[in-house]
Amino acid sequence: MSIKNILLGTSTAIVLFGCAGGDNPGLEYAPNMYHSVAYEPLSQITDESAGRWVNSLDNGAERGEYFNSNKYNPYRMNMREPAPNTVSRNKYGWLPYRNVHVSKDSVPIVTAGMRNPLDSTVAVLADGKVLYETYCKHCHGVKGEADGKVSDKYPGVANLKGDAYVNITEGHIFQVITHGAGLMGSHGSQVSPEDRWKIAKYVKALQKQK
C-alpha cells in the first residue's frame, strides 16, 4: 500500500470521526467561533467560569468564554456612561431639540429664529417629497390642500396653502411635526429630526406650487 493511500485513508477516518450523527453535533475545532457571546449593554455575566468548557483561546484558563463583564462598572452594566455634563449629538453634530409642546398659538413664538440646517437642494427636496407622501399626504393631501382621505372623516385638517399657513416658517413646521398641534398628533417618535427638516423644506416648496 502506498504512502499516498495511507494518508488518504487516515484523513478520511479523521473526517468521518468528526462528523455529526443524530443529535451529536460532532467535534468543534474552534468553539469560540461558534459560541461568540454578544455583550449585553445593561447587564453582565458575572461568573468568570461561565463557558469555561468552550474556551479555546487559553488552555487551562479559569476565565470562561461566556464571561463578558466590565467588572469596573459599578452599575453591573457593560455600557459606559457618558462623561458628566455632556450632551449627545447626532451624526451632523446637531444638539437635541429642546422646545417642548406648547399651545397652537404659541408655536410661532417658540420657533422664532429657528433656521433649517439643511439647504434646499434637489436631493433634500426629493427626500422631503417621499417623506411627505409617507407621513403627511393621507391628511393634508398630495398638494397640501387638506384633501387627504383622512380629512373626510376628521374635518379641520390644515390646508397648508391657506392664508393661515402659507407664511409659517420651516421651524414652525418642524415644531408641529415634533410635538403636534390642534388635530395633529406628535410625530417626533416616528420621524427623525433630519427627516422633519426635509419635510419642512418640501412643504414650503409645495406651498409655492399652483
Residue pairs with C-beta under 8 A, 6 or more apart in sequence:
17 27
18 26
18 27
18 29
19 26
20 26
28 34
28 54
30 56
31 54
31 56
31 65
32 54
32 55
32 56
32 57
32 65
34 54
35 51
35 54
35 65
35 66
37 45
37 51
37 65
37 66
37 68
38 68
39 68
39 78
40 68
40 78
41 77
41 78
41 79
42 77
42 78
42 79
43 76
43 77
43 78
44 68
44 69
44 70
44 71
44 73
44 76
44 77
44 78
45 66
45 67
45 68
45 69
46 67
46 69
46 71
46 76
47 64
47 66
47 67
48 62
48 63
48 64
48 67
49 62
49 63
49 64
49 67
50 64
50 65
50 66
50 67
51 64
51 65
51 66
51 67
52 61
52 62
52 63
52 64
52 65
53 64
54 64
54 65
54 66
55 61
55 63
55 64
55 65
56 65
57 65
68 78
69 76
69 78
70 77
70 78
70 80
73 79
73 80
75 81
82 88
87 95
87 96
88 96
89 95
90 193
90 194
92 117
92 194
94 117
94 193
97 174
97 178
97 193
99 110
99 111
99 175
99 178
99 179
100 179
101 179
101 180
101 186
102 109
102 110
102 179
104 181
104 182
107 172
107 175
107 176
107 181
108 168
108 169
108 172
110 175
111 169
111 171
111 172
111 174
111 175
112 171
113 171
114 169
114 170
114 171
114 172
114 174
114 175
115 170
115 171
116 170
116 171
116 174
116 197
116 200
116 201
117 197
118 124
118 194
118 197
118 198
118 201
120 201
120 205
124 198
124 201
125 198
125 201
125 202
125 205
127 195
127 198
128 198
128 199
128 200
128 201
128 202
128 203
128 205
129 202
131 191
131 195
131 198
131 199
131 202
132 199
132 202
132 203
132 206
133 142
135 187
135 190
135 191
135 199
136 199
136 203
137 148
138 148
138 149
138 150
139 146
139 148
139 150
139 151
139 154
139 157
139 184
140 146
140 148
140 151
140 157
140 158
140 159
140 160
141 147
141 148
141 151
142 148
143 161
143 206
143 209
144 159
144 160
144 161
144 203
144 206
144 207
145 159
145 160
145 161
146 157
146 158
146 159
146 160
146 162
148 157
150 157
151 157
154 183
156 182
156 183
157 183
158 164
158 165
158 182
158 183
158 184
159 165
160 166
160 203
160 206
160 207
161 206
161 207
165 207
166 207
170 197
170 200
170 201
170 203
170 204
171 200
173 196
173 199
173 200
173 203
173 204
174 193
174 196
174 197
174 200
175 181
176 184
177 187
177 188
177 191
177 196
177 199
177 200
178 186
178 187
178 188
178 196
179 186
179 188
180 186
180 187
187 196
188 196
191 199
